[in-house]
C-alpha cells in the first residue's frame, strides 16, 4: 500500500481501514452498558478534553448525531467537561464540533465583530 493511501485513509478516519490494518475497532462492543448515543457523547467529551485534532472531533460529533444525539446535547457536553478539562481545551474543540454540526463559527464571530 502506498503511503499516500495510508495517509488519506487515516485523515478521513476510514473505520474499516483502521480496524483491518491495526486492529483498532472504533465502534462499540456489544458488551457496553451504555446506549450508543450516550457512548458517542462521551467520546465527543473525551476527544475534546484530550485536545484531539478537529478531524477527530468532526468524526465523533458525526457519530453522535448518527446515534441520535441532538446539537444541543453535543454542545452541553462541552459545557459539562469545561470545569474538568479546562476552558482552553473546550474552546479549541469548538471549531471541529461546529464544522460537524454545519455551523460556520468563523462567520458567526465575524458578525459579532461587525456589530
N, C-alpha and C positions, 0 to 999 in steps of 0.2 A: 504494500500500500504506500502510495506516495505521501510525503509529509504534508502537501497542500490539502489532500483529502482528510487526513487526520485532523489538521488544524481547523478546517472548515466544519467538520462534524462536531468537534469539541466546542467550537464557537457558537453553534446553534443548539447545543445540548441535545444531540441526537441520542435519545434514551436507549434505543435498541443497539446502537453502535457502542455506547459506553458499557452496556451490560455484556455484549458479546466480546468486546476487546479486553476489558479489565474486570469483568465480573461484578461490577458495581450496579446493583439494582436500585433505580431511582424511584420506583413505585413502592407502595406499601405492601407489607406482607399480610397475608390473610389472618395472621395471629394478632393483629393490632386491636387493642381495646378501644382505640379512638375511631370515630367515624371519619370518612375520607375528608370531609370539609374541615373538621377540627384539626386533623393532622396536616392538611395543606396550609391552614392558617398558622399553625405552629412553625412550619417550615419558613414561611414568609418572615415571621418574627426572628427566628434563629439566623437566617441569612442576613437580615438587616443588622442584627446585633453583632455579628462577627465581621461586618464590613465587606460582605461579598460584592463582587462586581455587578454592575447594572444588569447585565445579561442574565445572571443567576436570579436576580430579583424579578426581572420580567418573566422568566420561566416559572418561578414559584408562584408569582401572582396569577399568571395564566392558569396554572394548575388549580389554584384556589378557586378562581372563577368557575372553572370547569367542574369543580366539586360542589358547586352550589353556594359558595361564599358571595356576599354582596360587596360592592365597592366600599360601602360604609364599614362593614366588618373588617375589611383589609386595612382601611385607614385607622380604625380603632386599635388594631394590633400594634401599629406603630406607636400610638399613644401609650398603649399598655406597657411596651418594653422600654420606653424612654427613661423612666426612673432607674432602671437596672442597667441598660445598655449605654445610656448616655445620649444626650440630645444630639451630639455630633454624629453619632452612628445613624440615628434616625433621620436627620437632615440629609446625610449622604445617601441614604436609601431612597429618598423621595423620588428622584428622577426615574429610577428604574421601575419603581412601583407605578408611578404616574404614566409612564410610557405604556405599560401593560394594560392600564385602565383606559387608554386612549385620551388621556388628559394632558394637554400641552402646558406643562408647568411654566416653561420659559415665557410663553405668550401671556399667561395669566399674570406673571410677575411684571412683564413689560407694561401691561395695562395699569397695574398699580403704580408703576413709575410715572406713567403719563398723567396720572391724577395729581 
